[in-house]
Amino acid sequence: MMDEQGFRRLMSEGLYYPAIEFPLVFNNFPASVATIHTGVLPSTHGITADKRYNRKRGKWENIFLDKLHNGVYTREQVSPKALRVATLGDRLKLASQNSSLVYSIAPSFGEALSSSGVLADGAFWLDDLFGAWATTSFYPSMPAFLSSYNNSNKGVNRRLLTGAIHWTPLRAYKDKAISYTPWSKKFNYTYNSKRIEEFKHSAKVNEEITDLAIKFIENAGYEYRKSPSLLNLSYTLYPNKDEETAAEDVDMYLRLDRDIKRLFNSLEKKVGLKHCLIVVSGTGYTNIPSKHGSKEAYHQLDTNKARALVNMYLSALYGSGQWVQELANGELFLNRELIGQKKVIYANIVQSTAKILLEVEGIASAYSADQLLFNSINKDSEFLSNSIDRKRSADVYFLPLNGWEVLPKTENLDIQPKTKAIQSPLIIYQSGRKFSKEDFIIRDVREIVKVVCQILRIRPPN
């Protein structure tokens, strides 16, 4: 079903690793992308998720929030300053004395900023409110050709405004003899300015990313640079929420296959593929379909019930009060002001909290932050330690039983902690050059950027 010049070309001519490990528990797009581009884990680079809990304000905030920089074609005030270490793009900028071009394009700002770094020329994403290609004033001004595109009738924001973006099957698909869902199913989705989030999870957003990537290849000046430059693209293969390998999923892969072919054609025409190093990596992250209303719905961990239970037990042990400030996403934050008022020994209450959480149905393990930061006990605790921000840690962390869904899900908090290292494929490709696995041993995500830097003959970041 795939074209000879798309995925097949990458897999047959490139160096293919079917299973690169992401040794993380709280796996999500920004954290995974930052790990790929920095070669270090979230515990070091600081991007644990797109949101983090602010104890002082008592609410979840965007991890990239930066009130000092305004949005361009967006109301979001964000910057990459939450990244504590250098990215591949930053290293290229330093190695080339700023002559390399570094741009990132993604559906959302989390992936765009995580892949660009602080020294990049720009990071671009689709604004959630208007659907225009947006950036932050942290970077130099938006290229004129992109501003013109946003303001034209061809701009994705204008087409979303009029509901002119439709997703139907690329072609008719035949049902397989053995399959989970009928591939021949017809579907028709229309996206408008009220369905931008759905659009950003569809096959059509990949086409928009490819269109913009080609504009950068043709207009940004890559062909004039003597030093290697970088173009980061974040595509989506967001699965259908209701079915396993649905017709939409099949169509999404085939459309992305076509997009890769278009990219190759553009690169060949402008700079020559033999001058390009192509690296394709998964993120190890996927959406988990909700089981609400299904026979499996009893395999759900209700964090509201867990919060009430912990608070009840802690009140019995240390006196009445709202001991739990927040409990979500595998993290529990205690009310430290109350701990001080009651003169409770901190080490004692966090140990008690971890023990209480183990009594909650659906929780497999629980650890205090100190246990994770200073003394990993097993693989679960090691992966947890990899995934947490040592500078802004919660008080207690917990993991659900495998296969259990953590509820309730909120609009911006939908991380499902996992107790196994996630595996994802990796492809390294250069036209006319045959790489060998004997040359590059890659077992987990941290080694990807090191190998890329080895090929480019520069020191890796960090």
VOKEMI-530693 format. One record per residue (C-alpha): x, y, z. Coordinates in pm, whole numbers, plus 50000, padded with zeros to 5 digits. Layout:
XYZ/...
//
This chain:
500005000050000/502975023150061/504705042449784/508215032149683/509465067749745/508035072050098/508285049350401/509505020450188/512465040650069/513325050450423/513105014950557/514834997350268/517685021950215/518005036650564/519215022750895/516115009351069/515755003051443/512334987751518/512344993351894/514115022452062/513245025052432/511795055652602/512515048352971/509805072053093/506575069153290/504865102353218/505355100452844/503895128752635/504765148352321/506795177352472/508775154852710/509575129152440/510525155252178/512775173452426/514435140452520/515105132252153/516645166252082/518695170052402/519845134352463/518935136752832/515845127453034/513075150253166/514685148753511/517555168553355/516055189053070/513005199553276/510175193353027/508025167453204/504725175853031/502955205352873/501545214553217/503045215953565/501475223453900/502125257254061/501925252154438/501735289254520/498855295854282/497225262054336/496695254953968/498215237953664/500125261153432/501705258053092/505305247053135/506395270652853/504525300752997/506605332452962/504885365853031/507935384552899/507305373852539/504175379952334/502675356552079/502805363251708/499485353351543/498515338551882/497525350252230/499795324252393/502775339052578/505385311752564/509095306052507/511605276952516/513235289852837/511825260453037/514425238852858/517355237453100/519865222852855/520945226552493/519225209852197/520715196651874/519735229551711/521575249151980/524725228351922/524545234351547/524235271651608/527275271651837/529355248651618/528675269951307/529085303251487/525405310251421/525555303951044/523315272851054/519565277051005/517375260451269/513585259851237/510875238051393/507315231751273/504695212951476/500935211451537/501355226151890/503865248752061/504995221452305/506635200752032/507815231551837/509595247252135/510975214352269/512655206651938/513965241551860/515885252752169/516825288052268/519205296451984/516935286251694/515815309851419/512165301451480/509535276851602/506065275851446/502795259251540/499065261851471/497295284951711/494515267751907/492105297051878/492445309251520/494385281551343/497045305051201/500725295951194/502045312051511/505315318151695/506695337451993/508525370852008/511355352152182/512645343751833/513545367451548/510675380751340/508425356851147/509615352150786/507745374750543/506625345450328/504905329650630/503145361750731/501925365650372/500665329750376/498725335650700/497115366650550/496185350550219/493065330750133/495295299950105/496305302250472/495105273550688/493425298350926/491335312850641/490325278250520/489365267450872/487265299050907/485195289350602/485095251950683/486965243750362/489165215750504/487765180750457/489165146250534/487865116850332/489645084250241/492545088850002/491265058949810/489025028449858/490525003150100/489744966350096/488894947750414/491544923250530/490724886850590/491834891350950/491354925951097/489814943851393/487824969651201/486504973250843/489024993050638/486414998450368/484435021350601/483675055350449/484265086550656/484005123950600/485255150150844/484935187650800/487135210851004/486365246851089/487495272751343/485505255251616/487215221551556/490865231851551/491915206951821/490375178051624/492035191151309/495425190551481/494935153351552/493955144951193/495815134450881/495115168650729/497405186550975/500335165750847/499645179050498/499715214650633/503025207950811/504475193950488/503215223650287/504895247650530/508095226850539/508305229250160/507855267050183/510835268350421/512915245850196/512145268249898/512315302450066/514335301850391/517765300150226/518905265350328/520695260349996/523005290150062/524325278050398/527835263350411/527245248050755/524695220250812/521265233850899/518225218251064/514495216050993/512495198451267/509045185251174/506595170351425/503915149351258/500955132551424/499665096951394/496995102051658/494925070051664/491185068051619/489675070451967/487085043251931/488635015351726/491824995151679/493565002951348/490515019751201/490115031150841/491155066150954/494425052251094/495215034250768/494465065650568/496585086850803/499665064750744/499185064750368/498745102250358/501905106950566/503685083350325/502645106850044/503835137050246/507285121350291/507505116149916/506615152849860/509295163550105/511895141949931/510985156949594/511315192149729/514675184849895/516005168049581/515025197749368/516375224749602/519495210249770/519845174049652/518915144849878/522535133149890/523245164550094/520465156850346/520455135350658/516915123350735/516155110851088/512665097651167/511755088751525/508565080351706/507865096152044/506745065152232/503515083752310/500005074852204/496465084052295/494615058252506/490945054152404/488565059352695/486775028452827/483835048352961/480635028652913/482424996752803/482704963452983/486254972953080/485125004753256/485694989053598/489454990853529/489455027753610/491325045853884/489235074654018/491645101154147/488825120154318/488095089654534/491805084754596/492145121154709/489225117454951/490615085055095/494115099155149/492715130755307/490505110355543/493385088355663/495805117455703/493165136555903/492855106456136/496645104856179/497595141656199/494395160856268/491605174056047/492375195255744/492735195355368/496035176755353/495945169654979/496425200854770/496325182854433/496235147154304/496425140953928/498625125853658/500365102253900/501405131354124/500245140754475/500985174854625/500555178855000/499435210755172/502825222055302/501365252255480/499125229055684/502075205855753/503935235655902/500945247256105/500425212456254/504185208256311/504125174656135/507465158856040/507585160055660/509345126455613/506675109255823/503675123255638/505005115455291/505725079655395/502205076955540/500725091255221/502565066155001/501335037355219/497745050055206/497855052654826/498805016054805/495415008154964/493575025054676/492165000554421/494025003254093/497295017254231/500274994254180/503015014054355/503665046954531/506885064854621/507895096254802/509845121454596/512915115854815/512845078554738/512875085854366/515465113354374/518005096054596/517335058754600/515575041654305/514255008254429/513284990254107/512624996353736/509305013553808/510925038254044/513865042753804/511525052353517/509605075353752/512855091753858/513715097153489/510365114053429/510095139353712/511445174453746/513945173854031/513525211354080/509705210854099/508795176254223/505515165654379/505575150554730/504415115654632/504205097454298/502045067354213/501595043053926/498335025853827/498074988953753/498834981053390/495714985153177/493945007853426/492715041553305/493275071853527/490195093853567/488885120053557/490445133853242/490425171353210/490945193152906/494675197852957/495555169253191/495395136153010/498635118053095/498305080753152/501325068753357/502875036453230/505025011253418/506974997953119/509555013952892/507775023952573/509355013652244/509275032851919/510945029751576/513875049951444/515175054451087/518405071750979/518685078150606/520995095650361/520675090749986/523645072149842/525065062850182/524595029550357/524775030650735/525504999850947/524164991051291/527724981251378/528635017951340/525825031151560/524535012051862/521265028051971/519225012252248/517315041052398/516165075852301/519125093652463/521525079952205/519715093351896/521105128751912/524605115451991/524595094751670/523305124151466/526105145851604/528625118451528/527495118551164/527605156651153/531015156451329/530085179851611/529995174451987/526585163452115/524605186452341/524915180952716/
//
